[in-house]
Amino acid sequence: MAKLLEGKVAVITGAGRGIGREEAIAFALHGAKVVVNDPGVSYSGEGKETKVADEVVEEIRKLGGEAVANYDFVDDFEGARRIIQTAIDKFGKIDILVNNAGILRDKMIFNMTEEDWDKVISVHLKGTFNCTHHACVWWRNQAKAGKPVSGRIINTTSDAGLLGNIGQSNYGAAKAGIAAFTIIVAEEMAKYGVTVNAIAPVARTRLTTDATPQLAAIFESVANAPFDVLNPKSIAPLVVYLASDKSAGITGQVFRIVGNMIWLMGGWRSVSKRKKDKKEYWNPEELDSVVRAMISEAPPKESMMEIMQDVLKEAQS
Ligand SMILES: NC(=O)c1ccc[n+]([C@@H]2O[C@H](COP(=O)([O-])OP(=O)(O)OC[C@H]3O[C@@H](n4cnc5c(N)ncnc54)[C@H](O)[C@@H]3O)[C@@H](O)[C@H]2O)c1
């Protein structure tokens, strides 16, 4: 197997379980030294269990790789500084940051508490900002000191943010924010040799199996198919590629990945336009027909359910 990350140092947040764990193992097998960050919290972000990160470090060491654990919370600005500093202190540098940590607190908008909102926005959106900020300070300083930089950031967004999903206004808003953040930071860091991309994965982890009984049933129904399209291992290859030097020049992109399928996602863009014949502003009365005509000619929206049907079809084929 060609090793794509030989000599690289990577930080992966939330790497103790699920998708992050598989990314950490794949990175180590590709030759990277890995900081396995995970405070080992519950599905909704409570508690702390250091063995969650320790076990992944142990597994990587058994496979002959190098890894170190860090138990800080990404949503704590100083904690995030320590996460990045762990890579520099233990391995001398940072080349790759994978912002993967996440929790869920799904509620309908009328039932959502301020804390449910704040906590989810904080772990996903602020957590992504925190780690990205500290890594980018380091890369910019390296570049200014005339040292070569080939930095890579891979953020984790979700269809809930890109397409919308009922019960996830907090999570979807954070994930949509992460997609926008990816595009902007990609532009800001281009001149310092850092690329920034995002993935929107779908995989069987506690975030999907513990969410709703309906979703859990769909996810379990494909678990024993000959090809397990929802195995969290399926996400890591794209992240290894985006983290490697092979992906040079690819930046500001968002990819959905599920099993053996990858989609390039396109963001907000204008899909239809009207202009008045006269040089005058619109009046509200005439806007009803204008707005409805624009909506009717716009391409149909993609829905989360369509994606899941695509995934099930693949699993059953
Ligand atoms: N599983 C899916 O289908 C799916 C779909 C879309 C997006 N995602 C995203 O993928 C990422 C990984 O999710 P997963 O499904 O593997 O879930 P998971 O629960 O299996 O793993 C997430 C890990 O993040 C850690 N974590 C939580 N809060 C943290 C914090 N404040 N600081 C550091 N670590 C923290 C948890 O302890 C946990 O081990 C998340 O960002 C999630 O939103 C997952």
Ligand as a Chemical Component Dictionary entry (heavy atoms), coordinates in Angstrom:
data_LIG
# 
_chem_comp.id                   LIG 
_chem_comp.type                 NON-POLYMER 
_chem_comp.pdbx_formal_charge   0 
_chem_comp.three_letter_code    LIG 
# 
loop_
_chem_comp_atom.comp_id 
_chem_comp_atom.atom_id 
_chem_comp_atom.alt_atom_id 
_chem_comp_atom.type_symbol 
_chem_comp_atom.charge 
_chem_comp_atom.model_Cartn_x 
_chem_comp_atom.model_Cartn_y 
_chem_comp_atom.model_Cartn_z 
_chem_comp_atom.pdbx_ordinal 
LIG N1  N1  N 0  -22.416 9.608  11.412 1  
LIG C1  C1  C 0  -22.947 10.291 10.424 2  
LIG O1  O1  O 0  -23.718 9.750  9.583  3  
LIG C2  C2  C 0  -22.643 11.753 10.274 4  
LIG C3  C3  C 0  -23.359 12.482 9.307  5  
LIG C4  C4  C 0  -23.033 13.812 9.108  6  
LIG C5  C5  C 0  -22.033 14.394 9.856  7  
LIG N2  N2  N 1  -21.377 13.671 10.815 8  
LIG C6  C6  C 0  -20.340 14.337 11.585 9  
LIG O2  O2  O 0  -19.196 13.514 11.696 10 
LIG C7  C7  C 0  -18.498 13.847 12.886 11 
LIG C8  C8  C 0  -18.192 12.588 13.673 12 
LIG O3  O3  O 0  -19.400 12.036 14.150 13 
LIG P1  P1  P 0  -19.638 10.480 14.462 14 
LIG O4  O4  O 0  -20.861 10.112 13.732 15 
LIG O5  O5  O -1 -18.387 9.736  14.243 16 
LIG O6  O6  O 0  -20.021 10.583 16.014 17 
LIG P2  P2  P 0  -19.423 9.885  17.356 18 
LIG O7  O7  O 0  -20.304 10.286 18.461 19 
LIG O8  O8  O 0  -19.217 8.437  17.090 20 
LIG O9  O9  O 0  -17.994 10.576 17.516 21 
LIG C9  C9  C 0  -17.854 11.937 17.856 22 
LIG C10 C10 C 0  -16.748 12.084 18.880 23 
LIG O10 O10 O 0  -16.594 13.488 19.163 24 
LIG C11 C11 C 0  -16.270 13.610 20.516 25 
LIG N3  N3  N 0  -16.594 14.945 21.023 26 
LIG C12 C12 C 0  -17.811 15.433 21.346 27 
LIG N4  N4  N 0  -17.713 16.671 21.850 28 
LIG C13 C13 C 0  -16.388 17.000 21.828 29 
LIG C14 C14 C 0  -15.660 18.141 22.208 30 
LIG N5  N5  N 0  -16.254 19.219 22.748 31 
LIG N6  N6  N 0  -14.300 18.155 22.015 32 
LIG C15 C15 C 0  -13.685 17.085 21.463 33 
LIG N7  N7  N 0  -14.343 15.950 21.115 34 
LIG C16 C16 C 0  -15.676 15.913 21.290 35 
LIG C17 C17 C 0  -17.089 12.536 21.223 36 
LIG O11 O11 O 0  -16.542 12.175 22.499 37 
LIG C18 C18 C 0  -17.067 11.383 20.206 38 
LIG O12 O12 O 0  -16.099 10.410 20.533 39 
LIG C19 C19 C 0  -19.375 14.850 13.636 40 
LIG O13 O13 O 0  -18.923 16.159 13.369 41 
LIG C20 C20 C 0  -20.738 14.628 13.023 42 
LIG O14 O14 O 0  -21.558 15.757 13.139 43 
LIG C21 C21 C 0  -21.669 12.360 11.047 44 
# 
loop_
_chem_comp_bond.comp_id 
_chem_comp_bond.atom_id_1 
_chem_comp_bond.atom_id_2 
_chem_comp_bond.value_order 
_chem_comp_bond.pdbx_ordinal 
LIG N1  C1  SING 1  
LIG C1  O1  DOUB 2  
LIG C1  C2  SING 3  
LIG C2  C3  SING 4  
LIG C2  C21 DOUB 5  
LIG C3  C4  DOUB 6  
LIG C4  C5  SING 7  
LIG C5  N2  DOUB 8  
LIG N2  C6  SING 9  
LIG N2  C21 SING 10 
LIG C6  O2  SING 11 
LIG C6  C20 SING 12 
LIG O2  C7  SING 13 
LIG C7  C8  SING 14 
LIG C7  C19 SING 15 
LIG C8  O3  SING 16 
LIG O3  P1  SING 17 
LIG P1  O4  DOUB 18 
LIG P1  O5  SING 19 
LIG P1  O6  SING 20 
LIG O6  P2  SING 21 
LIG P2  O7  DOUB 22 
LIG P2  O8  SING 23 
LIG P2  O9  SING 24 
LIG O9  C9  SING 25 
LIG C9  C10 SING 26 
LIG C10 O10 SING 27 
LIG C10 C18 SING 28 
LIG O10 C11 SING 29 
LIG C11 N3  SING 30 
LIG C11 C17 SING 31 
LIG N3  C12 SING 32 
LIG N3  C16 SING 33 
LIG C12 N4  DOUB 34 
LIG N4  C13 SING 35 
LIG C13 C14 SING 36 
LIG C13 C16 DOUB 37 
LIG C14 N5  SING 38 
LIG C14 N6  DOUB 39 
LIG N6  C15 SING 40 
LIG C15 N7  DOUB 41 
LIG N7  C16 SING 42 
LIG C17 O11 SING 43 
LIG C17 C18 SING 44 
LIG C18 O12 SING 45 
LIG C19 O13 SING 46 
LIG C19 C20 SING 47 
LIG C20 O14 SING 48 
# 
